[in-house]
C-alpha cells in the first residue's frame, strides 16, 4: 500500500460536537421501549419501588440517578403527562396522576 492510498481514505466522523450529541440522544430516545429513554425508565422504576423512609428514597435518587430531589420530581411530573410513560407503566402513572390531581384540587 502506497502513501497515496493512505491519504485517499476518508476521515472518520467526529462525534464530539453538540449536534452529534443531540443526534445520539434522539437515537437513544427512539431506541427505548415505548419511546422512553433510559433515564425516563429509571425514574419510573425508582418511583415504583416502595420505601420505608423518605430519606432512603432521596438517597437512592442521588446515588442511582445522579439527580437532585428537585430535578427528579420535575422529571417525574413531566413523565406523567407523556403517553409513552402511560404505555410503559400504566398502573404507576395513573396512580401518580390521581395523587397529583388530588393535591392540586386541595390547594
N, C-alpha and C positions, 0 to 999 in steps of 0.2 A: 504494500500500500504506500503510495507516494504522498508527499506533503500536500499536493493539490487536492487529493481525495479527502484528506482530513479537514481541510478548510471548507469543503463543499457541504459538509454536514450542517444541518440547521441546529441552532442552539435550542436547548430545552426551554420551555416556557417558564418564566419566573412566577412564583406563587406568593411573593411577599408583599404585593400591593393591596391596597384596601379593596379594590374592585374584585380581585381574586378571592379575598376573604369573604366578601359578601356572597359571591357565587358559591363558595364552598358551604356557607351557612344555609343558603337556599337549597342546595342539593341535599344536605343533611335533613332539613325540614321535610323535604319531599320524600326522602327515603324512609322516614319513620312510619310505623303503622298509624293509621287514622290521621295522617298529616301532622303529627306532633313530633317535635324534635326530642332528643334525648333528655334535655333539661326539663321540658314540659312533662314528659312521662315520669321523670324522677320526682318532680314536685307533687304530682298526683299520687305517686306511690308512697311518698313520705306522709302525705296528708291522710292516706287511707289506713296507716298504721295506728294502733292505739297506744296511748301514752299514759303512764302513771302520774307524771307531773309535767307542768308546762315547761319547766327548766330542762327536762330531758329532750323535749321536742325542739326547743330553741337551740340546744347544744348540737343536736343532730342536723339541724338546718345549717349551722355554721360548719360543722365538720364534713358532712356528706355532700352538701351542695355548694359550700363556699359563699353563702349569701348571708346578708344581714336579715334579721327577722322582718324588718320593714319591707325590704325588697322581695322576700319570699311571699309575704302576704299580698303585695302588689301583683306579682306574677300569678299567684293562685286566683286572685279576684279576676284578673284578665282572662284566665283559662276558663272560668265558669261561664263566660259569655261566648265561648267558641264551640261551634257544633262538633269539631274534631274531638274536643275533650269529652263532650257528652257521648259521642260514639265509642270512645276509648274506655270510659268508666262511668256508665250511666247512673248507677246507684249512688256512687260517691258525689258526682256532680249535681244530681238532683237534690240530694240531702243538703249539700252546701248551699245551693241556691235557695232552698227553703229557709235555712238558718239566716242567710244574708237578707232575704226579703223580710223576715220577721224582725230583724234588728233595724232595718230601715223603717218599717212601719211603727216601731216603738219610739222613734225619735220625734 
